[in-house]
Amino acid sequence: MSAAGWIMMTGSWLFIGGLTLFCIRKVIRLTLTQAEHIRPIIEIDTGDQKEE
């Protein structure tokens, strides 16, 4: 692989890793009032399994 290829691949991985860490950090730092709208998947009503 050429030097340009290595630079592009390294830059891409650094961007992906940085974005992942940014998102994880942002979610972890949410206060309880900011995270009230976040629900576990089990509590989400999709409307396709209505009990009659």
Buried (B, 14 or more C-beta within 10 A) or exposed (E): EEEEEEEEEEEEEEEEEEEEEEEEEEEEEEEEEEEEEEEEEEEEEEEEEEEE
